[in-house]
Amino acid sequence: MEKSKKILVNIFQETTKIFWILFKVILPVIIIIRLLELIGAIPFLAKFLEPLTSFIGIDGSLGLVWMAAILVNIYAGLAAFASLQAIFDYTIAETTILGLIILIAHSLPIEVAIAKKIKNFLGI
């Protein structure tokens, strides 16, 4: 009985830590997207990102989601997508393409930093 109690307490503590980490990431992204929506900046940013996103078949507004996923993490991208989904009507194809490019590019900044360190280490 005591062992199962320790396991449950441990699970609760780990879950609480993960919750607060995700909360710290997701809440600011939702607030920023909402502020951008209120000031009318999302259509402007979508038009700005349209050349980058149109060749892969997604709307320019999804470029915001893609950038959030690349610059912060996948959870920030999910929060941005959930916020924008209420405003725009995305197709299944756009959502699938977005998911694929997020999976491909979500760790690029980290991978580039690792490659740079290896390059310096090897003296190339």
N, C-alpha and C positions, 0 to 999 in steps of 0.2 A: 504494500500500500504506500509506504513511504517513498519507494523508488518511482512509482507512477506519479506521485505528487511532485517530485523533483522534475520529472520529465515534463509535466504539464506547465510548471512554473518556468522552466527553461524555454519551452515553446512560446509561452506568452511573452517572455522578455525579448526573445528574438523577433517575434512578430511585431512587437511594439517598436523596436529599433528600426525595422524595415519600414513600418508605417510612417514614422517620422522622417526618415530619409526621403521617401517618396513624396510625402506631404510638402517638404521643403522645396522639392523640384516642381511638382505639379501646380501648386497654388500660385506661385509667381507667373508661370506660363499662362494659366487661365486668366489671371488679372491683366497681364499684358495684352493678350488677345482681345479681351473684353474692352480694354481702353482703346486699342486700335480700332475696334468696331465702333465704339461710341464717337470717336473723332472722325470717322469715315476714312481711315487710312488703309484699311484692308483692300478695297478695290484699287487704290493707287499702288500699293505694294504688289498686288497680284499682276497689274499691268507691267510693273517693273521686272517681275520675275518671269513673265510670260515667255520671253525669248529663250530663257534657260529651260523652262519646263515643257514648252510646246513640242519640241522635237521628240520627247519621250511619251507624249500623249496624255499629259495631265494638265489640269487647270493651273493658272498662275498662283491662285490662292493656296494650292497644295504645296507650292514652293516654300511657303512659310512653315508648313509642317515638316518638310524635308530639312530645312535649315535648323529648325529646333531640334530635330533628331540628330543631326550631325554635330551641332555646336554644344548641345547639352547632353541628352541621351534619348533612348527610345521612349522612355516614359514621358518626357517633355513633348516629344512628337505626338504621342498618343493623346496627351492633354490638349495640344493645339488642334489635332484632328477632331476630337470630340467637341471642342468649342466652335470650330468652323463648320462642322457637319450640320449644326442648327441653322446656319446662315445660307450655305450653299447646298445644292443637291448634286452629289457626286455619283457617278456611275460605278458599277461593280468593276469595270475595267480600270477606271482611274484609281480606285481603292486598291486593286491588286497590284497595279504598277507602282503605286506609292509604297506599298508594303515591301515590294521587291527592292526598290532603290534605297529604302531605309535600311533594310537588312544588309545590302551591299556596302553602303557608305556610312553607317552609323559609327564606326570606329576609325574612320580615316584619320582624324587628328591624332589619335593615339598611335596608330600604325605609322604615320609619318614621323612622329617623335621617336619611336623605337628605331625606325630605319635610319634616322639621322644619328642617333647614338651609336648604332652599329657601324655606320660609315665612319664616324669619328674614332671609334674604337679600333677599327681595322686600318685606319689611316688612308682611306681611299679618297 
